[in-house]
Amino acid sequence: MSLKNILVVAENLDVDASSGAKANQALIMNFYRAGFNVRVLHYTRKDIVLKGIEVVSIPETKFTFFYFLSRSQRILTRMLKFNMHHWLEGLFGFSFTFFNDCNSIVRSIRNENIENVDLLISLSQGSSFRPHYALLKMPEYHEKWMAYIHDPYPFHFYPRPYNFVQPGFRKKEEFFLKLSQKAKYSAFPSMLLKSWMTSYFPAFNDTGIILPHQLTQEVAISSEFSTLILRRKFTMLHSGNMMPQRDPSFLLMAFVKFLSMHPDAINDAALIFIGPLQTNDAVINKYKADCENISFVNKQVAFKEILKLQNQAQVNVILESVAEISPFLPGKFPHCVAADKPILLLCPYYSESKRLLGEKYPYWAEANDVDKIAAIILELFLSFKESKSEVSLNRPDLLAYCDYKYLKEQLVKIGN
């Protein structure tokens, strides 16, 4: 077939809400830049405008069986002060709200003229796959369906330390088994993620392609937090959510050790964390009090501001968990590459980010290797001082990998 017309069904496109929504929007925009005709249905609870693309908000279907069940559950929870969510999800696999949302998505898709659609792509975020569940209920569209799998699913199939057993895990597992068998195509942002999910659902091996997170055309804007970066000559920035599984303690210890190894850096170097901190408050408070070279901005910052801050920093930090493997491609990876600054990569040996940066990439360490992290920070600092200018990442290969031209190549292969 000649692939021209793409219909995207997305759960969330609010770039300031989550990294998943940022990745979704960048992917859609690059479908358009690649020359495809793109129409988008989305379930974001706010208006979304994408230049040059027809975007339609999916309305929530109200006054249905599941709608009344979900509202009744909320009322009973408030009245009885007892949350029935875990018990109900254990019984049915998903919440009543989930079922109603999926039915709302189904209803909107059925209003579309699918005859002219060559590819129907479902995009979700976080631990939710509502568009995927909706499309699974529509077998007449399965021959045109590409299910984009952004993360492992269900949670008991995550690598440690992220994995845990959710209520209704068997039904969630059955859902994904059917998805893997019914979707004509599957897509993953990461080669390691495809391999990981294939180990649980073998059908992905035959249907899966890699569509990495995309570079965006968003214009960076000034941020009130720029002064934190600009007041020091050598600034290391970690931007984005600090999840509980990503422990910053070892990086903090390494940075303090670096300062002790090279006291001259005290007036020049800074380590800055910007984004919600879902981590140990005692650790954060200790370093706040003990080291004025370390700063924390514990709040959500607009995506366009983050782009500006990444461009202003001398080093961007990608911090992953202490684990055996990290199959995820961080949503901020393309933007860190585009910033063209060295990336301090703290991750397991088996990591998609490490695979892309290469075996010989010099600024990589296990996330808990304090001595090696301190040595890398010192190396970066001395390179910066000796060059008397910013050190570049200089990876045009990765820029091309996350660009719309590579994306188009992968989709053309499907068309052929």
N, C-alpha and C positions, 0 to 999 in steps of 0.2 A: 504494500500500500504506500501511497505518497502521504506522508504525515504533514498535515498543514494546520488542522484545527484542534486545539486542546481545550478541554473543559477541566478546570481545577475545582475540587471541592475541599475547602480548607476549614479547619476548626477555628483557628485564631490567627489574625494578621496584625495584631496590635504590637508594633515593634518595641514599645516601651513596657510591655507586660512580661515578656519572657524571651529567652534566647531562641526557643523553638519558633516563635512568631517571627522573629527577625529572619531566621533561616528560611521560613516559608515564603515571606515576602520577597526576599532576595532571589529565591528560586523562580518565583512567578515572574518577576521583572526580567530575569534573564531568559526565560522562555520567550518573552516579548522581544527582547533585544536580539535573540537568535532568529527572529523572522517568522515565528509562528503566530497564528491568530489565537489569542487567548481570551477566554471568558472565565470569570471566577465567581463561584458561589462560596460564601463564607458565613460562619456562625459566630463571628466576633460580636460582642454586645456593644459595638460603637460603629460609627460611620468610618469607612475606609475608602480612600481615594488613591488609585494607582494610575499614573499618567499614561494615557494611551490604551488602557485596558478597561473593558466593561466589567464592573464589580457589582455584584448583587448580594445584598444581605439576606440571609435565610431567616425568616421570622419563626419565632417559637410557636408551635401549635398548641393552643390552649383549649381548655374545657374537654380534654380527652380523658380516657381511663387512667393512663399513667400520669397525666398532669394532676388530676385530683388525688391520686395516691401519693404523689411526691409532696403536694401541699399539705395533705392530711398528716403525713409523716412529720413534717416540720412543726405543725401545730401540736401534735401529740408529744413530740420531743420537748417543746417548751413547757407544756402543761405538766408532764410527768417527770421532767428533768432527767430523762433517761434517753440516751441516743440509741436508736434501734438500727443504725446504719450498718454496723458490722454484722449483726444477726441477719438482716434482710439481704445484704450483699452476699453473705455466706450461703444463703438459701437460693437466690436467683442469679448470682454471679455478678450482677451489676445493680446500680441504684435505679429507682423509678425515674429519677431525673435523667439519667443516662438513656433509658429506653425512650422517654418522651423526646429528648433531643435528637436521637437517631431517627425516630419517626418523622420529626420535623424536617430533617435533612433529606430523607427518602421522598417526602412530599414535594420538596423543591426540585429535586433532580427529575422527578416524573413530569414536572412542568416544562422541562427543557426539551428542545428539539435535538435528540441524540443522533438522528440520522446523519447530520453533517459533522458530527464529532469523530475525529480519528483516534483520539486518546483521552481517556478520562482518568485523571490523577487525584488520588485522595491524600491529603496532608493533615496530620494531626500534631499534637504537641504534648510534652510531658508524659504522663502515664496514661493518657487518654487517646483512644483511637475511634472516636465517634464516626467520622466519615467512612472509615474502613468497615465498621460494623453495619452502617447503613447500606453500603454498596454490596456487602455480602448477602443482603436480603433481596438483591435485585439481579438475579441470574441472567436476565436478558442483556445486561451490560458487561458481563464478566469478560467477554472477548475483547473489549476495549479498555479494560481496567488495569491501571498501574497502581499498585499499593506501595506508597513510599513509607519505609520503616525507619524512623529517625532514631530509635533507641531499642534496646532489647525489650521483650515483653513475653509473658507477664513478669512480675518482679522476682519471682523465684528463679527465673532464668537470667537475671542480671549476674555479672561477676561479683565476687566479694570485693569490698564490704557493702555494696549497695543492695544485695539480695535480701529479701524477706518474703514470707508467705502471706499473701493477701487473702482476705475473705473471698470465697468463691473462686479460688485459684484454678480448680479443675475446669470450670466453665470458661474461664478466661483462656486457659490452655486449649480447650476445644475450639474456641472462637478463632484463635490464631492458626491452629492446624487447618481449619477449613479455609481461612484466608489464604494460607500458603498454597493450597491446592486449587483454589478457584480463580484467583487473580491471574490474568494472562501474563502480566509482568509484575515484578517487584523491583524496587529501587532502594538503595542504601547510600548514606553519605560517606560510608567508610568500608574499605575492603575487609578489614578485620571484623566489622560488625556483620557483614554478609556471611563470613565464615562462621562466626559465632552463632548466628541464628540458624544457619544451615545445619549445624550440629544437632539442633533440636527439631527443626522442620526441614527435612531433606529436599522438599520440592523447591525451596528458594535457590538451590544450586542451579536449577535449570531455568528459572524465570528471572533471576536477579541480575541487575546491572548497577554500576556505581555512578551516582550523581552527587558529587561532593557539595558541601555548603558553598554558596556562591558569593563572589565579590559584589558589593552593592554600589550603586551610583549615587547614594545619599551624600549630600554635601555636609561636611563637618561644620559645626557651629561652636562659637566660644562658650566656655563654661566658667562658672564662678570658682571652680576648683583648679583652674589653670595656675593660680598663684602657688598652690602647693607644689606643682611641678617646676614652675619657672624660678622659684626662689633658690633652688639648688642646681648645680651644674650637671650632676649625674643622678638621674632619677629612674628608679625601677617602679613600674606600675603593674599591679594586678587589678584588672577591671572585671566586673561581673559578680554574680552570686557566689558567696563562699559557703558551699554546701557542707553539712556536718561531716561527710565522708572525706572531705578535702581539708586535712589538718594543716594549718599554716605554721604550727609551732616550730617545725624543723627549719623552715625558711627563715623565720624570725630569729631563731638561734644562730643560723648561719650568717645572717646579716650582721648581727651583733659581733659574732666572731670575726667577720671581715673587718669591721671597724676597729677591733682590738689588734688585728694583724697590721692594719694600715691606719694609724691614728690621724694621719693627714687628711683622710677622707671624711672626717667628721664634719668639716665645714662645707663639703661638696656633695655628699651622697645622701640620698633619701630613698626609702621604700614606702610606697603608698598603696593602700587597698581602697578601692572605690566600688561600692555595691553592697547589698544586704549581707550581713555577717551572720550566718546560721551556725555558729561555732562556739567554742568554749569562751564564755565571757571573762573568766578568770585570767586566761592567757592573754586576751586582748587588753584587759585593764592593766595587767602587769607591764606589758611593753609600752602602752600609752604613758605610764608613769615613769618608766625607767629609761626610755630612749626617745629623745625629741626628734631623731632622724626618721622615726617611723610614724606614719599617719594613717588613720582609719576614717573613711567616710561611710558610715553605716546607713545607706539609704539608696533607693533606686534613682539612677541618674539617666536622663534621656539619652537614647541611642546616638543621636547626632553629636551630643556633647562627648560621649565616650570616644567616638571616632577622633575628635579633636585632641583629646587627652592622650590617646594612643600615639598620635602623630607627634605630640610634644615630648613624650617621655624618651629617654635614651635606651631603655630596655623594657620590653613587654614580657610579663610573666604568665606562663600557662602552668597552673598547678593542678595536678590530678591526685587521685588517692594513692595511698600505699597499698599496692595490690600486685597480683601476678600478671594481670593483663588489663588494658584499658582499650576496649574496641571502639570507643566513642571518638568522633571527630568534633572537638569543641566548636560551638557556633562562632566563637570569636576568632578562630584560626585564620580564615581568609583575611580578616581585617588586620590582624597582627602582621601577616605577610605583606599586606598592602602598605602598612605603616613604614615598612622597609627599615625596621630597627631590629637589632638582635633579639631573639626570643630566648628567655631563660625557661627551658622546658624541664619540668619536674614531674616525672611520670614513670610507670613501670617500663621494664625492658621491652615488653610486648605492648606497644601502644601505636595507635594509628598516627598520632602526631609525630612520633619518633620515626615511624616507617616513612612518612612523607619527607621529613627533614633529612633523613638519611643516616646510615650507620656511622658515618664519620662526622656527624654534626657535633661541634665541640662544646656546645653550651647545654648539654643534657646531663641530668643526674636523677637517680632514684629520689623520690620525694622526701625520704627520711635520711638521706646521706648528708649529714650536716657538714662534714669536712669537705666533701667534694663540692657541695653548693657554695660554701665560703670561698673555696679556691676559684671557682668559676666567676663568682662576683668580683673577686680581686682581679682576675684576668680581664674581665670586661672593663673594669674601672681603669686599669693601667693602659689598656688599648685606647680608651677614650682620652686619657690624659696625654698619651704620647702622640696621638693623631691631632690633638687640639681641635677636634671636630667630631661630629656624630659618626658612629660606626654603622655601616649599612648591613642589612641582612642579605640583599642582593640575590634574590631567588626568582628570576623571571620564569623558571620552570613551574614553580608553585603558583605564581600569578596566572599563568596560562591554564593550569589545572583547575583553578577555581573560577575561570572565566566562561562567558556564555558560548564562546566558540567550541570549547571542549564539550560543553553541555549539548550543543547542537550536534556534534559528531556522534554522541552516544544515542541520541534520539533518532538520528538519520539511520543508524544501524538497525533500529527497530523497524523503521519504515521499509528498509530494504529486505 
